Amino acid sequence: MGAATIVTLLGVAIIVAAIALYLIIISTTLNHVSYTLGTVIIGVKAIVAQTDPVPKYVGIILNDVTAIDQAAKQLLAWGERSGADFATAYRTTSGVAAT
């Protein structure tokens, strides 16, 4: 075995060791990233579980608001048919509220 062979083998060993070190670093980094992603996924699932009932409640609130809107329109129509003077009534109530 000549000196060139020993230098070549030493160079290959250094390159293999450097590649192995980089692979170990990459493996450690990926392990940390995997742990962090697992934590994020658990957090997202918790948020999803907490916000599941929101669409149901939004629908209930929408139905209530629609009913209130219809009742208000009906009251307005009754008042207009009765010939009530809303401008005078508003001035009277605003004057009372100002005192």
Residue frames as qw, qx, qy, qz and C-alpha x, y, z in Angstrom:
[[0.000, 0.893, 0.451, 0.000, 0.00, 0.00, 0.00],
 [0.471, 0.306, 0.013, 0.827, 1.52, 3.24, -1.15],
 [0.122, -0.282, -0.341, 0.889, 1.34, 6.71, 0.29],
 [0.277, -0.043, -0.360, -0.890, -1.17, 7.79, -2.38],
 [0.497, -0.335, -0.763, -0.244, -3.53, 4.99, -1.35],
 [0.373, -0.400, -0.623, 0.559, -3.33, 5.96, 2.32],
 [0.020, 0.194, 0.053, -0.979, -3.96, 9.63, 1.51],
 [0.386, -0.154, -0.572, -0.707, -6.90, 8.65, -0.72],
 [0.501, -0.397, -0.769, 0.030, -8.39, 6.43, 2.00],
 [0.258, -0.344, -0.445, 0.786, -7.87, 9.16, 4.58],
 [0.164, 0.056, -0.199, -0.964, -9.60, 11.68, 2.28],
 [0.480, -0.276, -0.692, -0.464, -12.52, 9.29, 1.73],
 [0.444, -0.395, -0.717, 0.365, -12.78, 8.69, 5.50],
 [0.086, -0.254, -0.238, 0.934, -12.87, 12.44, 6.17],
 [0.329, -0.057, -0.408, -0.850, -15.54, 12.97, 3.50],
 [0.520, -0.331, -0.767, -0.178, -17.64, 10.05, 4.86],
 [0.344, -0.369, -0.601, 0.620, -17.30, 11.42, 8.41],
 [0.075, 0.146, 0.012, -0.986, -18.36, 14.91, 7.27],
 [0.451, -0.170, -0.574, -0.662, -21.37, 13.50, 5.41],
 [0.498, -0.356, -0.779, 0.135, -22.29, 11.38, 8.44],
 [0.190, -0.287, -0.422, 0.839, -22.07, 14.44, 10.70],
 [0.262, 0.034, -0.219, -0.939, -24.32, 16.44, 8.37],
 [0.520, -0.243, -0.719, -0.392, -26.82, 13.56, 8.24],
 [0.399, -0.361, -0.712, 0.451, -26.87, 13.36, 12.05],
 [0.001, -0.223, -0.187, 0.957, -27.49, 17.12, 12.24],
 [0.397, -0.064, -0.464, -0.789, -30.27, 16.86, 9.65],
 [0.500, -0.298, -0.811, -0.062, -31.82, 13.94, 11.53],
 [0.259, -0.347, -0.576, 0.693, -31.81, 15.89, 14.79],
 [0.156, 0.150, -0.061, -0.974, -33.33, 18.93, 13.11],
 [0.471, -0.149, -0.639, -0.589, -36.06, 16.83, 11.45],
 [0.420, -0.340, -0.804, 0.249, -36.82, 15.19, 14.79],
 [0.081, -0.325, -0.369, 0.867, -37.27, 18.62, 16.38],
 [0.306, 0.070, -0.335, -0.889, -39.43, 19.79, 13.46],
 [0.462, -0.234, -0.810, -0.276, -41.56, 16.66, 13.74],
 [0.293, -0.387, -0.698, 0.527, -42.11, 17.27, 17.46],
 [0.066, 0.277, 0.109, -0.952, -43.02, 20.90, 16.82],
 [0.387, -0.033, -0.554, -0.736, -45.45, 19.96, 14.03],
 [0.408, -0.322, -0.854, 0.034, -47.05, 17.37, 16.30],
 [0.148, -0.396, -0.510, 0.749, -47.58, 20.05, 18.93],
 [0.213, 0.190, -0.187, -0.940, -49.07, 22.42, 16.35],
 [0.407, -0.153, -0.764, -0.475, -51.40, 19.72, 15.03],
 [0.308, -0.409, -0.792, 0.332, -52.65, 18.98, 18.55],
 [0.013, -0.372, -0.253, 0.893, -53.29, 22.72, 19.04],
 [0.302, 0.078, -0.454, -0.835, -55.16, 23.01, 15.74],
 [0.397, -0.278, -0.854, -0.191, -57.31, 19.98, 16.59],
 [0.200, -0.432, -0.640, 0.603, -58.15, 21.57, 19.96],
 [0.143, 0.286, -0.035, -0.947, -59.18, 24.80, 18.21],
 [0.372, -0.067, -0.694, -0.613, -61.33, 22.85, 15.75],
 [0.341, -0.366, -0.855, 0.137, -63.02, 20.99, 18.60],
 [0.100, -0.444, -0.451, 0.767, -63.77, 24.27, 20.40],
 [0.228, 0.326, -0.169, -0.902, -65.15, 26.00, 17.31],
 [0.013, -0.183, -0.933, -0.309, -67.34, 23.11, 16.08],
 [0.042, 0.631, 0.738, -0.236, -70.55, 24.43, 17.68],
 [0.042, -0.413, 0.028, 0.909, -70.10, 27.95, 16.24],
 [0.163, -0.067, -0.628, -0.758, -71.98, 27.37, 12.93],
 [0.257, -0.503, -0.824, -0.033, -74.93, 25.92, 14.85],
 [0.202, -0.629, -0.424, 0.619, -75.13, 28.97, 17.11],
 [0.023, -0.241, 0.297, 0.924, -74.68, 31.37, 14.19],
 [0.198, -0.289, -0.774, -0.527, -77.69, 29.74, 12.54],
 [0.280, -0.617, -0.694, 0.242, -79.74, 30.10, 15.73],
 [0.165, -0.524, -0.131, 0.825, -78.74, 33.76, 16.08],
 [0.039, 0.029, -0.538, -0.842, -79.56, 34.38, 12.40],
 [0.230, -0.487, -0.802, -0.258, -83.04, 32.90, 12.91],
 [0.268, -0.655, -0.503, 0.496, -83.57, 35.12, 15.96],
 [0.116, -0.388, 0.137, 0.904, -82.40, 38.25, 14.14],
 [0.100, -0.182, -0.702, -0.681, -84.62, 37.43, 11.18],
 [0.259, -0.611, -0.748, 0.016, -87.60, 37.03, 13.51],
 [0.232, -0.607, -0.264, 0.712, -86.81, 40.37, 15.21],
 [0.057, -0.170, 0.408, 0.895, -86.51, 42.06, 11.80],
 [0.179, -0.377, -0.774, -0.476, -89.85, 40.67, 10.67],
 [0.283, -0.669, -0.625, 0.285, -91.53, 41.72, 13.93],
 [0.192, -0.488, -0.039, 0.851, -90.10, 45.24, 13.63],
 [0.048, -0.038, -0.573, -0.817, -91.33, 45.55, 10.06],
 [0.243, -0.531, -0.789, -0.189, -94.76, 44.35, 11.16],
 [0.268, -0.654, -0.434, 0.559, -94.86, 46.92, 13.98],
 [0.109, -0.307, 0.229, 0.917, -93.83, 49.65, 11.57],
 [0.133, -0.256, -0.723, -0.628, -96.54, 48.62, 9.12],
 [0.272, -0.639, -0.710, 0.114, -99.17, 48.66, 11.91],
 [0.237, -0.579, -0.203, 0.753, -98.04, 52.11, 13.01],
 [0.030, -0.127, 0.438, 0.890, -98.12, 53.49, 9.47],
 [0.193, -0.413, -0.785, -0.418, -101.62, 52.04, 8.92],
 [0.286, -0.661, -0.610, 0.330, -102.87, 53.59, 12.16],
 [0.177, 0.851, 0.174, 0.463, -101.80, 57.04, 10.97],
 [0.617, -0.670, -0.125, 0.392, -99.45, 57.64, 13.88],
 [0.264, 0.931, -0.167, 0.190, -97.27, 60.73, 13.66],
 [0.893, -0.127, -0.159, 0.401, -93.80, 59.28, 14.18],
 [0.381, 0.500, -0.144, 0.764, -92.04, 62.62, 13.88],
 [0.398, -0.677, 0.087, -0.614, -94.03, 64.08, 16.79],
 [0.915, -0.393, -0.077, -0.044, -93.62, 60.94, 18.83],
 [0.789, 0.160, -0.188, 0.563, -89.85, 60.99, 18.23],
 [0.108, 0.607, -0.167, 0.770, -89.58, 64.65, 19.26],
 [0.648, -0.619, 0.019, -0.443, -91.53, 63.92, 22.44],
 [0.950, -0.256, -0.074, 0.161, -89.40, 60.91, 23.41],
 [0.647, 0.325, -0.173, 0.668, -86.15, 62.66, 22.53],
 [0.143, -0.695, 0.125, -0.693, -87.18, 65.64, 24.65],
 [0.812, -0.538, 0.025, -0.224, -87.89, 63.34, 27.59],
 [0.922, -0.002, -0.106, 0.372, -84.59, 61.54, 27.10],
 [0.406, 0.565, -0.168, 0.698, -82.71, 64.86, 27.09],
 [0.380, -0.736, 0.123, -0.546, -84.01, 65.86, 30.52]]
